[in-house]
Amino acid sequence: MIERLRYTFYPGCSLHSTAREYRESLEAVFSALGVELVELPDWTCCGATAAHATDERLALALPLENLSRAAKLRRDVAVACAACFNRLQLANQAVRQDNSVRAEMEKIIGRPYDGSVKVRHVIEILVQDVGLEAVREATRLNLDRLKVACYYGCLLARPREVSIFEDPENPALMDDCMDAIGAEPIEWPYKTDCCGAAYSLTNPAMAVRLSGEILSMAKEAGAECIAVACPLCQSNLDLRQRDIECHRGGRFELPVFYFTQLVGIAFGLAHRSLGLHRLAVSPGKVLASVGRMRQLAAPQQPEIK
């Protein structure tokens, strides 16, 4: 057990709705590691995709409203959603770099804010603050070199100025985490390619094409599953996988886990606490192939088919 770490947690809209399993698995894993996430009181939507495509001032004001509230708590802000992370980071950058923007935003949100709150993605916290050694020590089930395609998507890697990665074109934080729990992160070229993101609503054919290319490359590279850190990516690759198969022909059968779910599996946490039952593509085959998974499952936990 590590010394207790505490963060202000900005969950964003997705983790309260379509990505509940991300939140559940994150809280379960961080609790097992002694990391405390204190939800930001009265948080509001960050604007994500819709705001910056509609109104530039709104796209800044929405995340700054949350950051200015967080500033009073004097803790780093932990963010799980890649879109939320991207919007908070860009808003911070805007007020730091331009005093006129800062003055305008302070007038809109009604309080001073200088961009001083540090925004941290949860994979960064897990690898850099908690540390890979603590992750290894908490691992109860070695994942038997399960071949995982770590998919970072666009929003954690671009633009470069707000990326958390030393090499935004070939990030490694998730790969390092997977290696620490006994999985085998594969080498593949589509780590940061776009899945189509929110175009899944306005231009689904584009999302099907882009996500299909990612699934096809992961399969070709030998992946048994995909790990993600973004609700939009997870939805496009998991929920739309059957549609993509119909469009392209053939079957992928690639479960798309949040990276926190795979860490939770390695920690021996109960399946339902990780939200595995909510995945569209069944993880049952992968779980059955991993070491002593069936022996670790509690008797009352039904096997995922």
C-alpha distance (Angstrom), angle and dihedral (degrees) to the residues before:
residue distance angle dihedral
M1 . . .
I2 3.79 . .
E3 3.79 128.2 .
R4 3.79 106.6 -79.0
L5 3.80 114.9 -89.8
R6 3.81 122.2 -160.5
Y7 3.81 129.7 -161.2
T8 3.77 138.1 172.9
F9 3.79 103.9 -114.5
Y10 3.78 122.5 -142.6
P11 3.82 104.8 -169.3
G12 3.78 99.9 178.7
C13 3.79 125.1 -155.4
S14 3.81 100.1 -67.9
L15 3.79 96.0 58.0
H16 3.80 88.9 57.2
S17 3.80 93.6 49.8
T18 3.81 131.0 10.6
A19 3.82 94.6 13.6
R20 3.79 99.5 45.4
E21 3.80 90.0 131.4
Y22 3.80 89.4 60.4
R23 3.77 90.9 56.4
E24 3.79 93.5 42.9
S25 3.79 93.4 51.2
L26 3.81 92.8 42.8
E27 3.79 92.8 52.5
A28 3.80 92.1 45.1
V29 3.81 93.2 50.6
F30 3.79 95.8 43.2
S31 3.81 91.3 47.1
A32 3.80 89.8 52.8
L33 3.81 88.3 53.0
G34 3.80 95.0 46.4
V35 3.80 95.0 -110.1
E36 3.80 115.6 143.7
L37 3.80 121.1 -148.0
V38 3.81 113.1 -165.1
E39 3.78 110.2 -165.6
L40 3.80 114.9 -126.0
P41 3.82 107.0 -110.0
D42 3.80 116.3 -117.2
W43 3.80 94.3 0.7
T44 3.79 117.6 176.6
C45 3.82 135.7 -157.8
C46 3.81 113.8 -68.2
G47 3.80 92.2 -142.5
A48 3.80 93.4 -114.5
T49 3.80 111.3 -173.3
A50 3.79 101.8 -19.4
A51 3.81 100.0 57.0
H52 3.79 100.0 51.4
A53 3.79 89.8 48.2
T54 3.80 90.1 52.4
D55 3.80 111.2 34.5
E56 3.80 127.2 4.1
R57 3.80 93.9 -152.9
L58 3.79 92.2 49.6
A59 3.80 89.9 48.8
L60 3.81 88.9 59.2
A61 3.79 99.5 36.3
L62 3.81 96.0 55.1
P63 3.83 97.2 57.1
L64 3.83 91.8 37.2
E65 3.79 90.3 55.3
N66 3.80 87.6 60.8
L67 3.79 95.9 41.5
S68 3.79 92.5 50.0
R69 3.81 89.3 54.1
A70 3.79 90.6 47.6
A71 3.81 91.1 51.4
K72 3.79 89.9 71.0
L73 3.81 90.6 60.6
R74 3.83 94.0 56.3
R75 3.81 96.4 -141.9
D76 3.77 134.7 113.4
V77 3.79 112.6 -93.9
A78 3.81 115.1 -121.6
V79 3.81 115.8 -150.2
A80 3.80 127.3 -175.7
C81 3.81 103.1 -179.1
A82 3.79 111.9 81.8
A83 3.82 92.1 -147.2
C84 3.80 92.1 52.0
F85 3.80 90.4 46.6
N86 3.79 91.1 51.5
R87 3.81 94.1 49.3
L88 3.82 94.0 46.8
Q89 3.79 91.8 47.8
L90 3.81 93.8 48.7
A91 3.81 91.9 47.9
N92 3.80 90.7 50.6
Q93 3.78 90.4 50.1
A94 3.81 92.2 49.6
V95 3.82 95.7 56.0
R96 3.80 93.1 41.8
Q97 3.78 93.7 53.2
D98 3.81 102.5 40.1
N99 3.82 123.5 42.6
S100 3.80 92.2 -166.3
V101 3.80 90.5 56.2
R102 3.79 89.6 47.2
A103 3.80 91.9 51.9
E104 3.79 92.4 48.3
M105 3.79 92.9 47.9
E106 3.82 93.2 47.6
K107 3.79 88.1 54.0
I108 3.82 91.5 50.5
I109 3.81 97.2 46.0
G110 3.79 93.6 38.4
R111 3.80 99.2 -129.0
P112 3.81 138.5 73.4
Y113 3.78 119.3 -94.2
D114 3.80 128.2 167.3
G115 3.80 102.5 -175.0
S116 3.80 93.0 -101.5
V117 3.81 99.7 132.4
K118 3.78 111.6 103.2
V119 3.81 112.4 -131.5
R120 3.80 114.7 -151.6
H121 3.77 129.5 -173.3
V122 3.79 113.2 -136.8
I123 3.83 94.0 -120.7
E124 3.80 87.6 57.0
I125 3.81 90.4 50.3
L126 3.79 92.5 47.6
V127 3.80 95.8 50.0
Q128 3.80 101.9 32.9
D129 3.82 106.3 28.6
V130 3.79 102.6 29.5
G131 3.79 91.5 31.2
L132 3.77 134.6 -141.8
E133 3.79 92.6 -98.7
A134 3.81 90.5 60.6
V135 3.81 89.1 48.5
R136 3.81 90.4 52.1
E137 3.80 91.4 48.7
A138 3.81 91.4 51.8
T139 3.81 92.7 49.5
R140 3.80 111.9 108.7
L141 3.79 98.4 168.9
N142 3.76 119.0 45.8
L143 3.79 106.3 -143.8
D144 3.79 93.0 -132.4
R145 3.80 94.0 -122.9
L146 3.79 92.3 -59.4
K147 3.81 104.3 -169.6
V148 3.80 107.6 -117.8
A149 3.80 127.7 -176.8
C150 3.82 104.4 -147.9
Y151 3.79 106.0 -147.2
Y152 3.81 115.4 -168.4
G153 3.79 99.5 172.9
C154 3.79 125.7 -158.0
L155 3.76 107.0 -63.2
L156 3.80 101.2 62.9
A157 3.80 92.0 47.0
R158 3.79 103.8 39.1
P159 2.92 139.8 101.1
R160 3.79 91.8 28.2
E161 3.82 93.0 -137.4
V162 3.81 92.6 67.4
S163 3.81 99.3 32.8
I164 3.79 118.0 120.9
F165 3.81 91.9 -148.3
E166 3.78 128.6 95.4
D167 3.79 87.4 -143.6
P168 3.82 109.3 28.1
E169 3.80 91.2 -173.0
N170 3.81 92.9 55.3
P171 3.82 108.4 22.5
A172 3.78 119.2 -173.4
L173 3.83 110.6 -176.5
M174 3.80 95.4 97.4
D175 3.80 91.3 41.1
D176 3.82 89.9 53.6
C177 3.79 90.3 49.6
M178 3.81 92.5 50.4
D179 3.78 90.6 49.2
A180 3.82 90.0 51.8
I181 3.82 91.5 58.4
G182 3.80 93.4 48.4
A183 3.80 99.8 -98.1
E184 3.78 123.5 127.4
P185 3.80 113.4 -122.8
I186 3.78 106.0 -150.8
E187 3.78 125.9 -137.6
W188 3.79 110.3 -114.8
P189 3.82 136.1 151.4
Y190 3.82 101.0 -128.3
K191 3.81 99.8 69.8
T192 3.80 94.5 121.8
D193 3.81 103.3 21.2
C194 3.80 116.5 127.0
C195 3.82 118.5 -99.4
G196 3.80 93.3 -160.3
A197 3.82 93.1 -94.7
A198 3.81 113.1 -162.3
Y199 3.80 91.5 -3.2
S200 3.79 82.8 86.3
L201 3.83 84.3 86.1
T202 3.82 102.3 38.5
N203 3.81 100.1 29.9
P204 3.80 108.3 16.5
A205 3.81 92.8 169.4
M206 3.80 89.3 63.0
A207 3.81 91.9 49.1
V208 3.81 90.9 48.6
R209 3.81 91.3 51.1
L210 3.82 96.4 46.0
S211 3.80 95.1 41.6
G212 3.78 90.1 45.8
E213 3.79 90.6 56.7
I214 3.81 90.4 51.7
L215 3.81 93.6 48.9
S216 3.79 91.6 45.6
M217 3.81 93.0 51.0
A218 3.82 92.6 46.2
K219 3.80 90.3 51.7
E220 3.80 92.4 45.9
A221 3.82 90.3 50.8
G222 3.82 90.4 56.2
A223 3.80 101.1 -102.9
E224 3.80 118.6 162.0
C225 3.79 91.6 -167.0
I226 3.81 142.3 -5.4
A227 3.81 127.7 -117.9
V228 3.80 119.1 -152.5
A229 3.80 139.3 177.9
C230 3.80 99.7 -161.2
P231 3.83 129.5 77.2
L232 3.81 92.6 -146.3
C233 3.79 92.0 51.5
Q234 3.79 91.6 46.7
S235 3.78 92.6 50.0
N236 3.81 94.5 48.3
L237 3.80 94.8 46.8
D238 3.81 98.1 38.1
L239 3.79 108.9 29.4
R240 3.80 93.9 37.9
Q241 3.79 96.7 41.4
R242 3.81 94.1 101.8
D243 3.83 91.1 49.5
I244 3.80 89.5 49.3
E245 3.81 90.8 50.4
C246 3.81 90.4 52.3
H247 3.78 90.5 49.7
R248 3.81 96.7 46.2
G249 3.79 100.5 27.8
G250 3.82 125.5 -124.8
R251 3.79 129.6 57.0
F252 3.80 130.1 -81.7
E253 3.83 100.6 -176.7
L254 3.81 89.4 -171.2
P255 3.81 114.1 153.2
V256 3.80 110.6 -142.3
F257 3.80 109.7 -144.5
Y258 3.76 129.9 -175.7
F259 3.78 104.0 -118.8
T260 3.80 88.2 -118.4
Q261 3.81 90.0 60.6
L262 3.79 91.6 56.5
V263 3.80 90.7 47.6
G264 3.80 89.3 49.5
I265 3.81 91.1 51.2
A266 3.81 89.4 52.4
F267 3.81 89.5 49.5
G268 3.83 89.0 55.6
L269 3.81 93.7 -117.3
A270 3.81 119.9 161.7
H271 3.79 114.4 -86.3
R272 3.79 95.5 -125.9
S273 3.79 92.2 51.2
L274 3.80 86.8 60.1
G275 3.80 95.3 48.0
L276 3.80 93.4 -121.8
H277 3.80 90.5 146.0
R278 3.81 89.3 65.9
L279 3.80 96.5 62.4
A280 3.81 113.9 110.9
V281 3.82 94.7 -147.3
S282 3.79 105.4 56.4
P283 3.81 115.5 -114.8
G284 3.79 90.6 -161.1
K285 3.79 96.9 105.8
V286 3.80 92.2 48.7
L287 3.79 93.3 47.1
A288 3.79 92.4 48.6
S289 3.79 90.5 53.0
V290 3.79 95.2 52.3
G291 3.79 113.9 95.4
R292 3.79 114.2 -92.3
M293 3.81 96.7 -9.7
R294 3.80 95.3 132.8
Q295 3.79 91.8 48.3
L296 3.80 91.5 52.1
A297 3.80 95.2 48.8
A298 3.80 111.8 101.1
P299 3.84 113.2 -112.0
Q300 3.80 91.6 -115.6
Q301 3.80 92.4 54.4
P302 3.83 111.0 96.1
E303 3.78 114.5 -135.2
I304 3.79 112.4 -105.5
K305 3.80 109.5 -117.7
